[in-house]
Amino acid sequence: MSLQHRLTLYYRLTRLDRPIGILLLLWPTLWAVWIASNGHPSWLVAFIFVAGTVLMRSAGCVINDYADHDIDKHVKRTQHRPITSGQISPREALWLAAALTLLALLLILPLNKLTLLLSVPAAFLAGSYPFTKRFFAIPQAYLGIAFGFGIPMAFAAIQGNVPAIAWWMLLANIFWCIAYDTEYAMVDRDDDIHLGIHSSALFFGKFDVAAVMACYAAALAILAYAGSVLHLGMAYYAGLLAAAGIAAYHYTLIHERQREHCFKAFLHNNWFGAAVFAGIALEYLLHM
């Protein structure tokens, strides 16, 4: 196998050709970086967290495909992924995941001790999430913790501690993650039933759409509370209002449970995260 072909397989395995996962992981991290720094982040810290997000999401994708390689072959949408199709061995995939995680660790070495300590549970969460689908009724909640752990890490890196507001923001991210990943799970509902995999779409059953909208509402309510604690102004709440409008649009996509529309709603969550970040960034920009 040529080096170019192998790199192409790595590119597909790490999902760099599908950046939505990076964006969904990145937005809450950037929320925290901006809030923790009062809108004036060190560009070195911002770079470290952006690059770390890309590396850890890539490593998570590799671990996910390693964990699911015996399952993916039975699903038409995933049967051509590099590990399950035999193009990359499971052992090689583990080495790749380890290398990506090591690079992410090296990135944060310039940061303080607390951030380094928090990187341990962050790595554990990212690596263990794919296995929770076997036994946890709502693995999307676990994913929300994994995808939001950049929040306490950002506060630790910038402020040297993790204030209560960081954990509230993490909780908001958990609800947001349950919302968007339930939309994704609604696409794979039939396959998950056949394969015996747990998902929030199966857990919520006929109340799946209501649960998605309730989780959006909970995420926005917690973010509104965070704004009140931080004494943020109208620009911040305008961002939340825009995000609420986006969530309402997602209802129009998912209420009939058509697979392609549910997947479209999932992908569109990039704009939900972006709207919240735009409100945060504009709020601090107006008060420079």
Buried (B, 14 or more C-beta within 10 A) or exposed (E): EEEEEBEBBBEBBBBBEEEBBBBBBBBBBBBBBBBBBEBEBEEEBBEBBBBBBBBBBBBBBBBBBBBBBEBBBEBEEBEEBBBBBEBBEEEBBEEBBBEBBEBBBEBBEEBBEBBBEBBEBBBEBBBEBBBBBEEBEBBBBBBBBBBBBBBBBBBBBBBEEBBEBBBBBBBBBBBBBBBBBBBBBBBBBEBBEEBEBBBBBBBBEEEBBEBBBBBBBBBBEBBBBBBEEBEBBEBBBBBBBBBBEBBEEBBEBBBEBEEEBBBBBBBBBBBBBBBBBBBBBBBBEEEE
